[in-house]
Amino acid sequence: MDRLQNQTEQNLKAIRGSFLDFVDDPFYVPEKESVRYLPDGLLVLENGKVKEFGPYDELQAKYGEVSTTVYTERLIMPGFIDIHIHYPQTGMIAAYGEQLLEWLEQYIFPTEEKFQDKVYAREVSDIFLDQLLSNGTTTALVLAAVFPQSVDAFFEAAEARNLCMIAGKVMMDRNAPESVCDTAESAYQETKALIQKWHKKGRLHYAVTPRFAITSTGEQLQKAGELLREFPDVYMHTHLSENVKEVEWVKTLFPDCEGYLDAYDQAGLVGERSVFAHGIHLTDSEFQRLSEAKSAIAFCPTSNLFLGSGLFKIEQAKSADYPVKVGLATDVGAGTSFSLLQTANEAYKVAQLRQQKLSPFKALFLATLGGAKALCLEDTLGSFDVGKDADFIVLNPQATKLMAFRNSTEFPRTLDELADRAFSLIMLGDDRAVQATYILGELAYGTP
């Protein structure tokens, strides 16, 4: 019996420190009931999953012999989840001076042409994923380029790192240079082959990805809907109502539709596993339809401000009458940072401009469990519940001299104290605040 117990203990490892995660949605449940904070907690891991989680003084007797890594005056959270980002745009982040449609034409389409070269695509995939990990992002919903090899390169790089990633080849058959276009039929065939090759291979998932209604004919959107019917557990990922000119153009391209969302809805693309980026200029009825369909919106504040697109109505998306699943998204390369801390920073300011308040706990919920719920992954990611995958990060609230001065008091013991510390982390933090990133319980970035 002792030998069996010793073997079991050898398979275990533990992390001790201050832990923050969520057990419910603070937009609808009081924060004292939805936020879980353990000032001195123990996270016990076995085979990459959470075996047990709770206060250290309650678990120390049971796991006292288990090898334990201790983090002092650090905040340990579930890994961040970025629900909308373009990996081919990594090299074009911070491109000056345009709004959406002109920005695509001048910068993005020429950049994405390069991804027909798989060697180059793999090089960028490696840079991109390393950036995610260094910023504490452990899962993302990712757009590749139109070329199937760009998807292969990305998934190969993600698989090598044991990451839970969702991605798909962009589908676009009009209103873009011929060099980055496919056809309705080729998009269908190539996407189907990629789904069969990659979907649910390890921790990988596939997303059917029409870029947006402007670059897809009605026929191509119908083909995308056909794929969703053939493979009902894949995702659907696209853009929606980002820019005023874009919304007007969609009306002329789809005159028989009631609005932008209806162009997708008539093709069967609005469902529980559908994620729509932006949603800035949605109508009341479109918010209601997204709620009914259990679809998700990716809130991309740095991108929306950078391109001058507008201010997302988070208060309407998270209303009690027609709640919509929402997650935070960097939207690199229109987004200006890989950091979801910096993204939450800008989300707070967008809310302020709309005379709303986005508390630090609501913002961090959107970056963790909220993102997992938006991606229908809350059973495996987003919190420290027993049985979930052990993807988590270690944040240092004193990572810079200014942060150390701002947070010079004793580490928080109460939720009220933690709220102030968490808010300063969002406002002042970036990749420098990420001390360590763990994937399936193994250190993938940083220092123990």
N, C-alpha and C positions, 0 to 999 in steps of 0.2 A: 504493500500500500504506500509506504514511504517513497519507494522508487517511482511509482506512478505519479505521486504528488510532485516529486522533484522534476519529472519529465514535463508535467503540465506547467510548472512554474517557469521552466526554461523556455516554453513557447510564449510566455507572457512578457509584456513590458508595460511600463507605466510612465505617465507624465504627471508631475505635481506642479500646481501653480494656481493662478487666479483665472477662472473660466467664465466666459459670457456666451450664452446662446439663447435661443427662443423656443418656447413651448407652444406659442400661439401667436396670432397676428395682432400687434399692438395698435393697428389702425381700428380694430373692432373690439379688442379686449384690453382692459386697463393694463398699463405697463407693469404694475406690480404683480399681475397675474400672467403676463405673457413673456416677461424677461426672466431668464434663469441666470443668477450670478452666484458663483461659489468663490468667495475670497481666498479660500484654501481648499482646493479640490484635488481629486485624484481621478485620472482617466486611465483605465486599464484596457490594454489592447491585446488582441489575439488574432493572428493571421490576417492582419490588416483591417480588422473591424473592432468596434467598441464592444468590449466584454462587460465592463461595469463602469459606472460614473457616479460620483457623489462626493460629499464632504470627506476630506482626508481623515479626520478623526473618526469617522464611521467605518472607513475601509482599511485603515492602516494595519489593524490586527490580522485581517484576512490576507493582505497582500504585502506584508512587511518584508518578505524575502524576495520579492520581485524586483528586478533591475529597474530603477526609477531615475528619470531625468527631471531635475528640478529647475524651474524657471522662477526667479525672484523678481518681483516688481515688474512683471510682464502681464499682458492680457492675452489669453489664449482663446481663440475663436474658431468656429468652423471655417473652412476655406471659402474665400469669396467666389461668387458665381456671377459671371458676366454673360448676360443673355442676348447680346448682339454685338458682333465685332467682325471686321474684315481682315483676315490675315494677309491677303495680297497688298493691302494698303499700308503695311508697316513702313515701307520705304518712302511713303508720300505723306506721312503725318506732318502737320505744320506747313501746309501749302497755302500761300497767301491769296486773299482778296476776292473770292468768288462766293456766290450762293450755290445752292444744290446743283441745278441743271448745268450751269456753266462750269462748276467745279468738276463734275463728272467728265465733261467733254475735254476740258483742258488738262486735267491731271490724272484722273483715275483710269479711264479707258486705256490710254497709252501705257500706264504702269502695269495694268493687268495683262496686256499682251505678252509680257515677259514670262508669264507662267505656263506657256506652252512648253517651256524647257523644264523638265522634271528636276534636273540637278539644281537649277536655280530655285525652283519651288521648294525643294527640300532645305536648301540653305536658309531661305526666308522662314520656313516653318520652324527650324531650330531656333533662330533668333526670336521669333514671335513667342514660342512656348517658353523659352527662357525668360523673356520679359514678363509673361503672365506669372510664372512661378516667383520671380523676384518681387512682384507686386502683390503676392498673396492670393492670386486667382488660381483656383484648382480645377474649375470646370467652366467651359464657355460654349456658347452656341455661335458657330463660326461660319462665315461665308468664304468659300474658296473662289477661284476664278471659273470661267466657262469651260476650261479644259479639264477632262477627267484626270489627267496626270497631276493636276494641282491638288485634287482630293487625295489621290494615292499618296503623294508626298506628305501631305499634312497628317493623314491617319497613320502612316508609318512612323512619323516622328512622335505622335501622341502615344502610340502603342509602345514605343521604346521607353517611354517615361511612365507607363502604367496609368495614364490619365483618363479620367472620364470626360470625353469630349464629344460634342455633337457638331457635325459639319455636312456641307453639301455643295455640289457644283452649282454655280449660278446658271440659271436658264434665261436666255434672252435672244429673241429672234427678230427684233426690230429696234429702230431709233438708237442705234449704237454702231460704231464702226464694224464693217464686215469681219475684220480680223478677230473680234471678240464676240461674234454672234454664232449661235447654233441655229437649228430649225426646230419646229415643234416635234417632229419625229425623232431627230437625232438626240434632242434633249431627253425625250422619253426613253429611248433605248440606252443611252449612256447612263442616265440616272438609275434605271432599273438594274443595270449591270453593277453599278457602284453599291446600290443597296444590298444586292445579293453577296457582294464581296465583303462589305464592311459592317453592315448594320448588326449590332449586338455581338460583334467580334470582340471578346474581352469586355472592356468598359466603353467601347465606342458605339455611337448611335448615328443614324443618318437623318438628315433633314432635306426634304424636297424644297428647292430654293429658287423659285422664280424671283428675279431681282426686284422688280416692281412692275406694276401694271403697264407703265409706259414702255418698258422694253420687252413685254411679252404680248403677243397677239392673243386674241380670245381662244384660238385653237391651242396655243401652247398652255394657257391656263387650264383648259379642259384636260389636256394631257397630264398636267400636274395633278389634277383631281383624280384622274384615272389611276395614277400611281398610289395616291393615298387610299383608294379603295382596294387596290391589290395588296398593299402593305400597310394595314391600319395602325400599326404600332410605330411607324416612323413619324417624324415631325414635319411641319410645314413652316417655313421661315421666309418672311419677305418684309418689305417696307410699306408703310401706310400713312398717308396724310402728313407728310413731313413739311411740305413747302406749299405756299399759296399757289404759285404758278403750276406746280406739279398737280395739285388738286384740280385746277381748271383744265389742264391738258387731259387728265384722265376723263373728264366729262365729255370732251370732244372725241376721244378714242373709243369710249364705251357709251354711246348716246342712249342705248336701251337699258342702261343700269340706273338705279336710283341714286347712286353715289359711289364713292371710291371703294368702300368696303363691299358694296354689292357686286362690283366687278369680280372680286374674289369669291364672294358667296355663291354667285350663279355657277361658278366652276367647281363648287364643292370644297373650297379651301378654308372654310371657317369652321374650326372644330376645337376640341379640347387640347389637342397637341399642336395648335397653331400659335405662332409667336409673331406679332406684328411690331416692327420697330417704329418708334416715334409717336404716331397718333396725336399730333399736336392740334390738328384742325378737324377733329372728329365732331360730328353732330351728336345731339342727344340720342337720337335713334340708333346711331352707330355704336355709342357706348352701351346702350341697352342690348343690342344684338351681340356684342362681344361678351357681355355678362351672361346672356342666355346660353351662348355656345361654349362658355368656360375657356375662351381664348385668353391669351396673355398679351400685354403690351410691354415692350422694352423701353424704359425711360432713359433717354440719352442726353443728359443736360449739357455736357461739354460740347458735343456735336451740335446740338440745337442752338447754342449760343454762338459757336464759332461760325456756322453757316448762316446765322441770322434767321433761323427758321421759325422761332417762336417759343412760347412758354407752355410747357405741358401742364394740363389741368389735373394734377394728381388728386386734388380734392374730389373731382368728379369721378375719376377712375376708381377711387377707394371709397365711394359713397356707400351708404348702407342700403339704398334702394336697388342699385344695379352695380354690385361690386365686380371689378375686373381684376384678374391676377396681374400684378405688376412686379417687374424686377429691374434692377439697375443694369445699365449697359454703358460701356465706354465708347462704342462705335468708332474705334480707331479704324481708318485714319482721319475722318472728319473730327472725331473725338480727339482731344488734345493730350490725353494721358492714358497709360495702361492701368493707372491706379484707381481702384474703386473707392479708396478713401478720398482722393481728389474729385472723383465723380460725385460722391455723396456731398462733398463740399459745395459743388455747383448746383446740385439738386436742392440743397437748403436755400441757396440764393434765388433759384427759380421760384421756389415756393414763396419766399419773401416778396418777390416782385408781384406775385398774385395775391398778396395779403394773406398768406397761409403760413403755418408753422410746420416744419418737418423736424421732429425731435431726433436726437442722435440715435435713440433706440429704433425708431421707425426707419431711419436711413440704413442702419446696420441690419435690420430685418430684411429690407429689400435686397441687400447685398449677400444674404446668406439663405435663411429658410424661405424668404419670399421668392428669391430666385429659383430655389429648388422646387417650390410649388408651381411657379410659372412654367417650369420645364417638366412637371409631373414626375419629379425625382425625389419628392420629400420622404419616400419610404427608405431611401438609401443615402441621402445627402442632406446637408443643411443644418444639422444639430448634432448633439452628442448623445442622442438616444441609443440605447443598447441595440446592437445588431447593425448599425449603420456603418458605412465605409469611413475609415479613419483618415479623412482628408482635413487637415486643420493647420492653423497658422499661429505664430507667436509674434505679438505686436509689442513694440517698445515705445511707451508714451514719452520717454525721455531721449529719443533717438538723436535729436539735434540740441544745440546749446539753448536755443529759444524754447524748445519743447521741455527741456530739463528745467529751465527757469519757470516756465508756466506751470509745470507739474512737479514742483519741488516738495509738496506736502506728502504726508504718509499715503501709501497706496490705499485706494478706497476700500472701505468695509461695508458701506451701505449702498443701496441703489441710487440714492440721491447724489452721493459723492461720485459714484461711478458715472452718472449722467454727465457731470461736468468734465470728467477725465475723458470720456468717450467723445464728447463734442470737440474738445481741444484736439484730440487725435484726428478727427475728421477734418477739422479746419487747417491744421498745421502738418498733418502727416502725409506721407507719400511712400515710395518704395524704401526710403531710408528707415521707415518705422517697422518694416517687415524683417524681423530678426531670423525667422525660420519658417519654412513651408514643408509640411509633411504630406506625403501621398501614401495612402494605405499603411499608415503608421511608420513609414520610413522617411528619413530626412532627405528631401529633394532639393532644398535650397537653404543656404544660410548656416548658422552655427547652433549647436545644442546648448 
